[in-house]
């Protein structure tokens, strides 16, 4: 796939949803990873929700995506973290 085949036009705002078990440090760990890939991330572009029984938490971070490589690296770092269960 070439860059011209991408369905995404860069740069753009791109939401990423990260799920993990509700535990101390989860949000901070996720934010540290996301900020490495998008240092311009603003606090108002983050939404946090707990599951109905509060066993899991999800963070939706709307990052400023500048390339496919940036998004791939971000997904890889998030998926590789032991506190992260799933990334969409």
ZIQUI-V27662 format. One record per backbone hydrogen bond with DSSP energy under -0.5 kcal/mol. NH is the residue of the N-H (numbers start at 1). CO is the residue of the C=O. E is the energy in kcal/mol with one decimal. If there is no record, write none. Layout:
NH,CO,E + NH,CO,E
This chain:
5,2,-2.2 + 6,3,-1.1 + 10,8,-0.6 + 11,65,-0.8 + 12,65,-2.0 + 14,63,-3.1 + 16,61,-2.3 + 18,16,-0.5 + 18,59,-3.0 + 19,86,-3.1 + 20,57,-2.1 + 21,83,-0.6 + 22,55,-2.9 + 23,21,-0.9 + 26,23,-1.8 + 29,25,-2.4 + 30,26,-2.5 + 31,27,-2.6 + 32,28,-2.2 + 33,29,-1.7 + 34,30,-2.7 + 35,31,-2.8 + 36,32,-1.2 + 37,33,-1.0 + 37,34,-0.7 + 38,34,-2.1 + 41,38,-2.0 + 45,42,-2.2 + 46,43,-1.2 + 47,60,-2.3 + 49,58,-2.4 + 51,56,-2.6 + 54,51,-1.7 + 57,20,-2.9 + 58,49,-3.1 + 59,18,-2.6 + 60,47,-3.0 + 61,16,-2.8 + 61,59,-0.6 + 62,45,-2.6 + 62,60,-0.5 + 63,14,-2.4 + 63,61,-0.9 + 65,12,-2.8 + 65,63,-1.0 + 71,67,-1.8 + 72,68,-2.8 + 73,69,-2.4 + 74,70,-2.2 + 75,71,-2.8 + 76,72,-2.3 + 77,73,-2.4 + 78,74,-2.6 + 79,75,-2.9 + 80,76,-1.6 + 81,78,-1.3 + 84,81,-1.2 + 85,19,-3.0 + 86,19,-1.3 + 88,17,-3.0
